[in-house]
């Protein structure tokens, strides 16, 4: 899809249609069930429209921060997110950032407090968020240890380990995005696109 077509999607239509287009463009791999979760930065006034767009799906949302008229919203499906957060290697890693309980509510509340502290300029950005976004653990560790420098490759995230696997994942993400956009342009809504992943 051309940049011109994407811009047109985001510039025209009702507020609900604009939010739907943004969800399709930024969250397609998640909508298609390839990723456990995703994150969306939207206008604070669009939160009602986001709830409307996601109604009748199994997608849950959590606002991680609200500042300067913007909301950082975490989108996830409960079961797959819970299973992801139960992984022993992930729990061990997150303990280093003050996470003590690993239920859905507890980890999201702690992440929210860390993102809010960053927004209030009290701490550096909580880069462990990569784990929540289903980035490979070794790449999240590599990013933190290297302060975001010296990556092997940059795509949907910065790669520090297993470049070929990451490139294959990036390709699948791009294909999911193209497919979701095509479906949206043919008149399918977010509900229908997300339902296919169930």
Buried (B, 14 or more C-beta within 10 A) or exposed (E): EEEEEBEEBBEEEEBBBBBBBBBBBBBBBBBBBBBBBBBBEBBEEBBEBBEBBBEEBBBBBBBBBBEEEBBBBBBBBEEBBBEBBEEEEBBEBBEEBEBEEBEBEEBBBBBBBBBBBBBEEEEEEBBBBBBBBBBBBEBBBBBBEEEEEEBBBEBBBBBBBBBEEBBEBBEBBBBBBEBBBEBBEEEBBBBEBBBEBE
